[in-house]
Amino acid sequence: MSAGAEPRRIVHIDMDAFYASVEQRDNPDLRGKPVAVGGASKRGVVAAASYEARRFGVRSAMPSVTAARRCPELIFVTPRFEVYRAVSAQIRAIFARYTPLIEPLSLDEAYLDLTGRLARGGSATSTAAEIRAAILAETGLTASAGISYCKFLAKIASDQKKPNGQFVIPPGRGAAFIATLPVGKFHGIGPATAAKMARLGIETGADLRAQSLTFLEARFGKSGRWYHDISRGIDNREVRPDRIRKSIGAETTYFDDLHDLLAGQEALRPLAEKVWRHVERNEAHGRTVTLKVRFADFRQITRAHSLHRPVADGAEMLEIAQTLLAGVMPDPRGVRLLGITLSGLGNEPEDSGQQLDLFERAPISPETREG
């Protein structure tokens, strides 16, 4: 934001325990009870947990057996992704009444830019409350909101008063607010990076701000600039309704571990077919095929191969993935999950987009957070 420019008014709307809340809405017998969306089998993983379940320590990406151990009364519900998509479309339509500048992050959260679009005498805070009220009235679901002058702070703010609340971080308060937060709470800093920062004596936003740009770039590469800026409350990213997807992927967790290479290669076939259907539907093309492998001990690796031209068709993508798999199988641990991703879509800049996840038959990945 240039000097003297009007501060932006960014709102991050995040639905509360979205999948689980939809299930409780549609089935009165589930209301007020601990609910986990996901499979109850030994291979199952929790995709979403109701707030009643979270009181027992149940979280998304947790193995179902662990969740059931923590909460013996936990009720498992099979995901209904077609319903979640339909509700998400309802919510998106509500957003569109207020601004065309909507950047969806997933089915249950999005950024809205209200700068210059507020009704006379209105504010981003009152508008966010109005949007949340409309969502509740029309879908029966609650949402939380974060309001600030940039995307980074708006997303952090939406977590502060969950569920069914909202929080404002005004201009001039961003850096002070960030200073008190553990870096592990920062969007974009995962457990591994937070642990690395802790080894360097960086545990809070204030610790991060105390480091020079040179220090951060030397230890975190290109991400160093981002960490330097956000520790000072600086994030100039725009809300982009035309955000281009960078990759399309699918993955599956198997009930029984895969030990045989040929079985693993055959298991890749439906994944490749699923990815390629979406590639064609989106009229996309990509050059890089990435194979994801999670072993029975939960160790995970990826292998990638890039062409100098777009991948020709689904058969070529499958062949590349199968060749990559041959480099890691057989393995005595066995394989519990396989995934294929096609990336480098179109000609967009490397930092401009998001992945289209097609992981409906698989658990939510450990990096996924739920509202």
Secondary structure, DSSP 4 states (H G I P E B T S, - for coil): --TTPPPP-EEEEEESSHHHHHHHHH-GGGTTS-EEEE--STT-BEEEE-HHHHTTT--TT-BHHHHHHH-TT-EEE---HHHHHHHHHHHHHHHHTT-S-EEEEETTEEEEE-TT-PPTT--HHHHHHHHHHHHHHHHS--EEEEEESSHHHHHHHHTTT-SS-EEEE-TT-HHHHHHTSBGGGSTT--HHHHHHHHHTT--BHHHHHTS-HHHHHHHHTTHHHHHHHHTTT---PPP-TTPEEEEEEEEEEEEEEE--HHHHHHHHHHHHHHHHHHHHHTT---SEEEEEEEETTS-EEEEEEE-SS----HHHHHHHHHHHHHTT-S-TT-EEEEEEEEE--TT--TTSEEEEE--TTSPPPTT----
